[in-house]
Amino acid sequence: MRIEADLDLCQGHAMCSMEAPDVFEVPKHGVVRVLLDPVPEDLRPDAEAAVKYCPTQALRIVED
């Protein structure tokens, strides 16, 4: 699976990096950066939680 981020929607809340710190990074006063592409299967539950809890729905799962 891959994660797509809509940088126009991202407001830098960093919920994604709290849910999946190995997958996402949000610099202070910045927008999300996806660190792993594709996302390893063992990190899938964390990545799915990050997508689910994104306050602006800026993240989307893309299945390979």
PDB file of N, CA, C and O in Angstrom:
ATOM      1  N   MET A   1       0.827  -1.182   0.000  1.00  0.00           N
ATOM      2  CA  MET A   1       0.000   0.000   0.000  1.00  0.00           C
ATOM      3  C   MET A   1       0.868   1.241   0.000  1.00  0.00           C
ATOM      4  O   MET A   1       2.004   1.233   0.475  1.00  0.00           O
ATOM      5  N   ARG A   2       0.306   2.306  -0.544  1.00  0.00           N
ATOM      6  CA  ARG A   2       0.975   3.602  -0.537  1.00  0.00           C
ATOM      7  C   ARG A   2       0.057   4.609   0.136  1.00  0.00           C
ATOM      8  O   ARG A   2      -1.146   4.382   0.257  1.00  0.00           O
ATOM      9  N   ILE A   3       0.628   5.716   0.570  1.00  0.00           N
ATOM     10  CA  ILE A   3      -0.143   6.801   1.146  1.00  0.00           C
ATOM     11  C   ILE A   3       0.043   8.030   0.266  1.00  0.00           C
ATOM     12  O   ILE A   3       1.167   8.397  -0.079  1.00  0.00           O
ATOM     13  N   GLU A   4      -1.068   8.659  -0.091  1.00  0.00           N
ATOM     14  CA  GLU A   4      -1.015   9.935  -0.806  1.00  0.00           C
ATOM     15  C   GLU A   4      -1.432  11.026   0.162  1.00  0.00           C
ATOM     16  O   GLU A   4      -2.386  10.866   0.923  1.00  0.00           O
ATOM     17  N   ALA A   5      -0.713  12.128   0.126  1.00  0.00           N
ATOM     18  CA  ALA A   5      -1.010  13.268   0.989  1.00  0.00           C
ATOM     19  C   ALA A   5      -1.406  14.464   0.140  1.00  0.00           C
ATOM     20  O   ALA A   5      -0.711  14.821  -0.812  1.00  0.00           O
ATOM     21  N   ASP A   6      -2.516  15.074   0.489  1.00  0.00           N
ATOM     22  CA  ASP A   6      -2.963  16.300  -0.167  1.00  0.00           C
ATOM     23  C   ASP A   6      -2.390  17.469   0.639  1.00  0.00           C
ATOM     24  O   ASP A   6      -2.921  17.831   1.689  1.00  0.00           O
ATOM     25  N   LEU A   7      -1.320  18.042   0.141  1.00  0.00           N
ATOM     26  CA  LEU A   7      -0.621  19.091   0.877  1.00  0.00           C
ATOM     27  C   LEU A   7      -1.420  20.384   0.967  1.00  0.00           C
ATOM     28  O   LEU A   7      -1.130  21.238   1.804  1.00  0.00           O
ATOM     29  N   ASP A   8      -2.431  20.532   0.103  1.00  0.00           N
ATOM     30  CA  ASP A   8      -3.311  21.696   0.203  1.00  0.00           C
ATOM     31  C   ASP A   8      -4.249  21.572   1.405  1.00  0.00           C
ATOM     32  O   ASP A   8      -4.665  22.577   1.980  1.00  0.00           O
ATOM     33  N   LEU A   9      -4.579  20.331   1.780  1.00  0.00           N
ATOM     34  CA  LEU A   9      -5.459  20.104   2.932  1.00  0.00           C
ATOM     35  C   LEU A   9      -4.696  20.026   4.247  1.00  0.00           C
ATOM     36  O   LEU A   9      -5.231  20.384   5.296  1.00  0.00           O
ATOM     37  N   CYS A  10      -3.457  19.565   4.199  1.00  0.00           N
ATOM     38  CA  CYS A  10      -2.671  19.379   5.426  1.00  0.00           C
ATOM     39  C   CYS A  10      -2.451  20.713   6.132  1.00  0.00           C
ATOM     40  O   CYS A  10      -2.040  21.701   5.522  1.00  0.00           O
ATOM     41  N   GLN A  11      -2.736  20.714   7.434  1.00  0.00           N
ATOM     42  CA  GLN A  11      -2.531  21.910   8.245  1.00  0.00           C
ATOM     43  C   GLN A  11      -1.454  21.708   9.300  1.00  0.00           C
ATOM     44  O   GLN A  11      -1.278  22.555  10.176  1.00  0.00           O
ATOM     45  N   GLY A  12      -0.732  20.591   9.223  1.00  0.00           N
ATOM     46  CA  GLY A  12       0.391  20.357  10.122  1.00  0.00           C
ATOM     47  C   GLY A  12       0.018  19.990  11.546  1.00  0.00           C
ATOM     48  O   GLY A  12       0.786  20.258  12.470  1.00  0.00           O
ATOM     49  N   HIS A  13      -1.157  19.377  11.746  1.00  0.00           N
ATOM     50  CA  HIS A  13      -1.574  18.968  13.088  1.00  0.00           C
ATOM     51  C   HIS A  13      -0.687  17.865  13.659  1.00  0.00           C
ATOM     52  O   HIS A  13      -0.579  17.727  14.878  1.00  0.00           O
ATOM     53  N   ALA A  14      -0.061  17.087  12.800  1.00  0.00           N
ATOM     54  CA  ALA A  14       0.883  16.019  13.158  1.00  0.00           C
ATOM     55  C   ALA A  14       0.237  14.819  13.843  1.00  0.00           C
ATOM     56  O   ALA A  14       0.932  14.048  14.505  1.00  0.00           O
ATOM     57  N   MET A  15      -1.061  14.645  13.701  1.00  0.00           N
ATOM     58  CA  MET A  15      -1.709  13.444  14.232  1.00  0.00           C
ATOM     59  C   MET A  15      -1.135  12.199  13.555  1.00  0.00           C
ATOM     60  O   MET A  15      -0.965  11.159  14.191  1.00  0.00           O
ATOM     61  N   CYS A  16      -0.841  12.316  12.271  1.00  0.00           N
ATOM     62  CA  CYS A  16      -0.301  11.177  11.530  1.00  0.00           C
ATOM     63  C   CYS A  16       1.035  10.719  12.101  1.00  0.00           C
ATOM     64  O   CYS A  16       1.277   9.521  12.249  1.00  0.00           O
ATOM     65  N   SER A  17       1.892  11.669  12.419  1.00  0.00           N
ATOM     66  CA  SER A  17       3.202  11.292  12.949  1.00  0.00           C
ATOM     67  C   SER A  17       3.103  10.763  14.370  1.00  0.00           C
ATOM     68  O   SER A  17       3.992  10.040  14.820  1.00  0.00           O
ATOM     69  N   MET A  18       2.048  11.107  15.080  1.00  0.00           N
ATOM     70  CA  MET A  18       1.828  10.520  16.411  1.00  0.00           C
ATOM     71  C   MET A  18       1.330   9.084  16.289  1.00  0.00           C
ATOM     72  O   MET A  18       1.712   8.223  17.082  1.00  0.00           O
ATOM     73  N   GLU A  19       0.487   8.825  15.306  1.00  0.00           N
ATOM     74  CA  GLU A  19      -0.050   7.478  15.094  1.00  0.00           C
ATOM     75  C   GLU A  19       0.970   6.548  14.435  1.00  0.00           C
ATOM     76  O   GLU A  19       1.044   5.365  14.766  1.00  0.00           O
ATOM     77  N   ALA A  20       1.750   7.088  13.506  1.00  0.00           N
ATOM     78  CA  ALA A  20       2.692   6.260  12.735  1.00  0.00           C
ATOM     79  C   ALA A  20       4.004   7.021  12.526  1.00  0.00           C
ATOM     80  O   ALA A  20       4.276   7.490  11.420  1.00  0.00           O
ATOM     81  N   PRO A  21       4.810   7.147  13.568  1.00  0.00           N
ATOM     82  CA  PRO A  21       6.048   7.936  13.457  1.00  0.00           C
ATOM     83  C   PRO A  21       7.072   7.381  12.478  1.00  0.00           C
ATOM     84  O   PRO A  21       7.940   8.117  12.009  1.00  0.00           O
ATOM     85  N   ASP A  22       6.984   6.098  12.167  1.00  0.00           N
ATOM     86  CA  ASP A  22       7.916   5.521  11.195  1.00  0.00           C
ATOM     87  C   ASP A  22       7.483   5.792   9.757  1.00  0.00           C
ATOM     88  O   ASP A  22       8.263   5.607   8.823  1.00  0.00           O
ATOM     89  N   VAL A  23       6.242   6.229   9.584  1.00  0.00           N
ATOM     90  CA  VAL A  23       5.689   6.431   8.246  1.00  0.00           C
ATOM     91  C   VAL A  23       5.592   7.914   7.878  1.00  0.00           C
ATOM     92  O   VAL A  23       5.754   8.283   6.715  1.00  0.00           O
ATOM     93  N   PHE A  24       5.325   8.763   8.886  1.00  0.00           N
ATOM     94  CA  PHE A  24       5.080  10.183   8.622  1.00  0.00           C
ATOM     95  C   PHE A  24       5.985  11.086   9.446  1.00  0.00           C
ATOM     96  O   PHE A  24       6.393  10.748  10.557  1.00  0.00           O
ATOM     97  N   GLU A  25       6.283  12.234   8.875  1.00  0.00           N
ATOM     98  CA  GLU A  25       7.034  13.272   9.571  1.00  0.00           C
ATOM     99  C   GLU A  25       6.334  14.600   9.278  1.00  0.00           C
ATOM    100  O   GLU A  25       5.953  14.879   8.141  1.00  0.00           O
ATOM    101  N   VAL A  26       6.173  15.413  10.327  1.00  0.00           N
ATOM    102  CA  VAL A  26       5.596  16.747  10.148  1.00  0.00           C
ATOM    103  C   VAL A  26       6.515  17.729  10.858  1.00  0.00           C
ATOM    104  O   VAL A  26       6.510  17.802  12.087  1.00  0.00           O
ATOM    105  N   PRO A  27       7.299  18.481  10.104  1.00  0.00           N
ATOM    106  CA  PRO A  27       8.187  19.455  10.732  1.00  0.00           C
ATOM    107  C   PRO A  27       7.380  20.587  11.370  1.00  0.00           C
ATOM    108  O   PRO A  27       6.254  20.875  10.963  1.00  0.00           O
ATOM    109  N   LYS A  28       7.972  21.209  12.360  1.00  0.00           N
ATOM    110  CA  LYS A  28       7.302  22.329  13.013  1.00  0.00           C
ATOM    111  C   LYS A  28       6.965  23.379  11.957  1.00  0.00           C
ATOM    112  O   LYS A  28       7.816  23.773  11.160  1.00  0.00           O
ATOM    113  N   HIS A  29       5.716  23.822  11.966  1.00  0.00           N
ATOM    114  CA  HIS A  29       5.203  24.807  11.002  1.00  0.00           C
ATOM    115  C   HIS A  29       5.312  24.311   9.565  1.00  0.00           C
ATOM    116  O   HIS A  29       5.517  25.099   8.643  1.00  0.00           O
ATOM    117  N   GLY A  30       5.172  22.987   9.378  1.00  0.00           N
ATOM    118  CA  GLY A  30       5.262  22.428   8.035  1.00  0.00           C
ATOM    119  C   GLY A  30       4.085  21.528   7.721  1.00  0.00           C
ATOM    120  O   GLY A  30       3.091  21.506   8.446  1.00  0.00           O
ATOM    121  N   VAL A  31       4.207  20.795   6.641  1.00  0.00           N
ATOM    122  CA  VAL A  31       3.175  19.850   6.228  1.00  0.00           C
ATOM    123  C   VAL A  31       3.753  18.442   6.228  1.00  0.00           C
ATOM    124  O   VAL A  31       4.967  18.249   6.298  1.00  0.00           O
ATOM    125  N   VAL A  32       2.866  17.473   6.150  1.00  0.00           N
ATOM    126  CA  VAL A  32       3.239  16.066   6.249  1.00  0.00           C
ATOM    127  C   VAL A  32       4.216  15.656   5.143  1.00  0.00           C
ATOM    128  O   VAL A  32       4.171  16.146   4.015  1.00  0.00           O
ATOM    129  N   ARG A  33       5.087  14.747   5.524  1.00  0.00           N
ATOM    130  CA  ARG A  33       5.983  14.095   4.575  1.00  0.00           C
ATOM    131  C   ARG A  33       5.870  12.595   4.807  1.00  0.00           C
ATOM    132  O   ARG A  33       6.050  12.120   5.928  1.00  0.00           O
ATOM    133  N   VAL A  34       5.571  11.853   3.749  1.00  0.00           N
ATOM    134  CA  VAL A  34       5.483  10.397   3.845  1.00  0.00           C
ATOM    135  C   VAL A  34       6.902   9.850   3.720  1.00  0.00           C
ATOM    136  O   VAL A  34       7.592  10.105   2.733  1.00  0.00           O
ATOM    137  N   LEU A  35       7.329   9.094   4.734  1.00  0.00           N
ATOM    138  CA  LEU A  35       8.707   8.611   4.792  1.00  0.00           C
ATOM    139  C   LEU A  35       8.911   7.283   4.072  1.00  0.00           C
ATOM    140  O   LEU A  35      10.016   6.995   3.613  1.00  0.00           O
ATOM    141  N   LEU A  36       7.867   6.475   3.968  1.00  0.00           N
ATOM    142  CA  LEU A  36       7.991   5.143   3.376  1.00  0.00           C
ATOM    143  C   LEU A  36       7.001   4.967   2.232  1.00  0.00           C
ATOM    144  O   LEU A  36       5.803   5.196   2.393  1.00  0.00           O
ATOM    145  N   ASP A  37       7.514   4.561   1.081  1.00  0.00           N
ATOM    146  CA  ASP A  37       6.660   4.312  -0.073  1.00  0.00           C
ATOM    147  C   ASP A  37       7.240   3.143  -0.849  1.00  0.00           C
ATOM    148  O   ASP A  37       8.269   3.298  -1.507  1.00  0.00           O
ATOM    149  N   PRO A  38       6.626   2.007  -0.791  1.00  0.00           N
ATOM    150  CA  PRO A  38       5.359   1.677  -0.154  1.00  0.00           C
ATOM    151  C   PRO A  38       5.513   1.500   1.359  1.00  0.00           C
ATOM    152  O   PRO A  38       6.621   1.417   1.887  1.00  0.00           O
ATOM    153  N   VAL A  39       4.371   1.446   2.031  1.00  0.00           N
ATOM    154  CA  VAL A  39       4.347   1.232   3.474  1.00  0.00           C
ATOM    155  C   VAL A  39       4.466  -0.266   3.730  1.00  0.00           C
ATOM    156  O   VAL A  39       3.680  -1.042   3.186  1.00  0.00           O
ATOM    157  N   PRO A  40       5.429  -0.691   4.544  1.00  0.00           N
ATOM    158  CA  PRO A  40       5.564  -2.120   4.842  1.00  0.00           C
ATOM    159  C   PRO A  40       4.308  -2.658   5.541  1.00  0.00           C
ATOM    160  O   PRO A  40       3.637  -1.945   6.286  1.00  0.00           O
ATOM    161  N   GLU A  41       4.020  -3.902   5.284  1.00  0.00           N
ATOM    162  CA  GLU A  41       2.803  -4.530   5.812  1.00  0.00           C
ATOM    163  C   GLU A  41       2.748  -4.481   7.340  1.00  0.00           C
ATOM    164  O   GLU A  41       1.663  -4.356   7.909  1.00  0.00           O
ATOM    165  N   ASP A  42       3.884  -4.576   8.005  1.00  0.00           N
ATOM    166  CA  ASP A  42       3.860  -4.563   9.474  1.00  0.00           C
ATOM    167  C   ASP A  42       3.496  -3.186  10.043  1.00  0.00           C
ATOM    168  O   ASP A  42       3.129  -3.083  11.214  1.00  0.00           O
ATOM    169  N   LEU A  43       3.593  -2.135   9.234  1.00  0.00           N
ATOM    170  CA  LEU A  43       3.223  -0.790   9.676  1.00  0.00           C
ATOM    171  C   LEU A  43       1.836  -0.376   9.182  1.00  0.00           C
ATOM    172  O   LEU A  43       1.386   0.743   9.428  1.00  0.00           O
ATOM    173  N   ARG A  44       1.175  -1.284   8.489  1.00  0.00           N
ATOM    174  CA  ARG A  44      -0.140  -0.980   7.929  1.00  0.00           C
ATOM    175  C   ARG A  44      -1.159  -0.515   8.978  1.00  0.00           C
ATOM    176  O   ARG A  44      -1.833   0.490   8.752  1.00  0.00           O
ATOM    177  N   PRO A  45      -1.297  -1.207  10.116  1.00  0.00           N
ATOM    178  CA  PRO A  45      -2.289  -0.754  11.108  1.00  0.00           C
ATOM    179  C   PRO A  45      -2.032   0.673  11.596  1.00  0.00           C
ATOM    180  O   PRO A  45      -2.974   1.443  11.784  1.00  0.00           O
ATOM    181  N   ASP A  46      -0.770   1.025  11.801  1.00  0.00           N
ATOM    182  CA  ASP A  46      -0.442   2.388  12.233  1.00  0.00           C
ATOM    183  C   ASP A  46      -0.766   3.405  11.141  1.00  0.00           C
ATOM    184  O   ASP A  46      -1.301   4.478  11.421  1.00  0.00           O
ATOM    185  N   ALA A  47      -0.441   3.063   9.908  1.00  0.00           N
ATOM    186  CA  ALA A  47      -0.713   3.968   8.791  1.00  0.00           C
ATOM    187  C   ALA A  47      -2.215   4.156   8.598  1.00  0.00           C
ATOM    188  O   ALA A  47      -2.673   5.266   8.326  1.00  0.00           O
ATOM    189  N   GLU A  48      -2.981   3.077   8.738  1.00  0.00           N
ATOM    190  CA  GLU A  48      -4.434   3.174   8.610  1.00  0.00           C
ATOM    191  C   GLU A  48      -5.014   4.063   9.713  1.00  0.00           C
ATOM    192  O   GLU A  48      -5.928   4.846   9.455  1.00  0.00           O
ATOM    193  N   ALA A  49      -4.495   3.949  10.931  1.00  0.00           N
ATOM    194  CA  ALA A  49      -4.950   4.803  12.033  1.00  0.00           C
ATOM    195  C   ALA A  49      -4.616   6.264  11.742  1.00  0.00           C
ATOM    196  O   ALA A  49      -5.421   7.151  12.023  1.00  0.00           O
ATOM    197  N   ALA A  50      -3.453   6.513  11.190  1.00  0.00           N
ATOM    198  CA  ALA A  50      -3.055   7.883  10.857  1.00  0.00           C
ATOM    199  C   ALA A  50      -4.005   8.489   9.833  1.00  0.00           C
ATOM    200  O   ALA A  50      -4.405   9.646   9.965  1.00  0.00           O
ATOM    201  N   VAL A  51      -4.365   7.724   8.825  1.00  0.00           N
ATOM    202  CA  VAL A  51      -5.302   8.198   7.812  1.00  0.00           C
ATOM    203  C   VAL A  51      -6.667   8.468   8.447  1.00  0.00           C
ATOM    204  O   VAL A  51      -7.299   9.489   8.176  1.00  0.00           O
ATOM    205  N   LYS A  52      -7.105   7.549   9.283  1.00  0.00           N
ATOM    206  CA  LYS A  52      -8.417   7.667   9.926  1.00  0.00           C
ATOM    207  C   LYS A  52      -8.514   8.910  10.816  1.00  0.00           C
ATOM    208  O   LYS A  52      -9.543   9.585  10.834  1.00  0.00           O
ATOM    209  N   TYR A  53      -7.448   9.207  11.549  1.00  0.00           N
ATOM    210  CA  TYR A  53      -7.503  10.284  12.533  1.00  0.00           C
ATOM    211  C   TYR A  53      -6.981  11.627  12.039  1.00  0.00           C
ATOM    212  O   TYR A  53      -6.891  12.575  12.819  1.00  0.00           O
ATOM    213  N   CYS A  54      -6.638  11.726  10.766  1.00  0.00           N
ATOM    214  CA  CYS A  54      -6.197  13.008  10.218  1.00  0.00           C
ATOM    215  C   CYS A  54      -7.363  14.000  10.293  1.00  0.00           C
ATOM    216  O   CYS A  54      -8.407  13.763   9.684  1.00  0.00           O
ATOM    217  N   PRO A  55      -7.202  15.106  11.028  1.00  0.00           N
ATOM    218  CA  PRO A  55      -8.320  16.036  11.214  1.00  0.00           C
ATOM    219  C   PRO A  55      -8.804  16.713   9.935  1.00  0.00           C
ATOM    220  O   PRO A  55      -9.954  17.145   9.866  1.00  0.00           O
ATOM    221  N   THR A  56      -7.955  16.809   8.937  1.00  0.00           N
ATOM    222  CA  THR A  56      -8.357  17.476   7.689  1.00  0.00           C
ATOM    223  C   THR A  56      -8.559  16.495   6.537  1.00  0.00           C
ATOM    224  O   THR A  56      -8.825  16.902   5.406  1.00  0.00           O
ATOM    225  N   GLN A  57      -8.430  15.192   6.831  1.00  0.00           N
ATOM    226  CA  GLN A  57      -8.572  14.137   5.825  1.00  0.00           C
ATOM    227  C   GLN A  57      -7.642  14.358   4.644  1.00  0.00           C
ATOM    228  O   GLN A  57      -8.031  14.190   3.488  1.00  0.00           O
ATOM    229  N   ALA A  58      -6.404  14.739   4.954  1.00  0.00           N
ATOM    230  CA  ALA A  58      -5.409  15.024   3.920  1.00  0.00           C
ATOM    231  C   ALA A  58      -4.688  13.764   3.427  1.00  0.00           C
ATOM    232  O   ALA A  58      -3.928  13.826   2.460  1.00  0.00           O
ATOM    233  N   LEU A  59      -4.920  12.636   4.078  1.00  0.00           N
ATOM    234  CA  LEU A  59      -4.222  11.401   3.725  1.00  0.00           C
ATOM    235  C   LEU A  59      -5.180  10.392   3.108  1.00  0.00           C
ATOM    236  O   LEU A  59      -6.357  10.323   3.460  1.00  0.00           O
ATOM    237  N   ARG A  60      -4.636   9.608   2.172  1.00  0.00           N
ATOM    238  CA  ARG A  60      -5.450   8.600   1.481  1.00  0.00           C
ATOM    239  C   ARG A  60      -4.593   7.376   1.233  1.00  0.00           C
ATOM    240  O   ARG A  60      -3.424   7.480   0.860  1.00  0.00           O
ATOM    241  N   ILE A  61      -5.195   6.208   1.448  1.00  0.00           N
ATOM    242  CA  ILE A  61      -4.523   4.938   1.181  1.00  0.00           C
ATOM    243  C   ILE A  61      -4.754   4.563  -0.278  1.00  0.00           C
ATOM    244  O   ILE A  61      -5.871   4.647  -0.788  1.00  0.00           O
ATOM    245  N   VAL A  62      -3.677   4.150  -0.935  1.00  0.00           N
ATOM    246  CA  VAL A  62      -3.754   3.656  -2.313  1.00  0.00           C
ATOM    247  C   VAL A  62      -3.226   2.221  -2.290  1.00  0.00           C
ATOM    248  O   VAL A  62      -2.064   1.981  -1.960  1.00  0.00           O
ATOM    249  N   GLU A  63      -4.080   1.288  -2.640  1.00  0.00           N
ATOM    250  CA  GLU A  63      -3.667  -0.112  -2.654  1.00  0.00           C
ATOM    251  C   GLU A  63      -2.883  -0.404  -3.928  1.00  0.00           C
ATOM    252  O   GLU A  63      -3.223   0.072  -5.011  1.00  0.00           O
ATOM    253  N   ASP A  64      -1.830  -1.196  -3.773  1.00  0.00           N
ATOM    254  CA  ASP A  64      -1.001  -1.577  -4.938  1.00  0.00           C
ATOM    255  C   ASP A  64      -1.689  -2.633  -5.759  1.00  0.00           C
ATOM    256  O   ASP A  64      -1.149  -3.077  -6.772  1.00  0.00           O
TER     257      ASP A  64
END
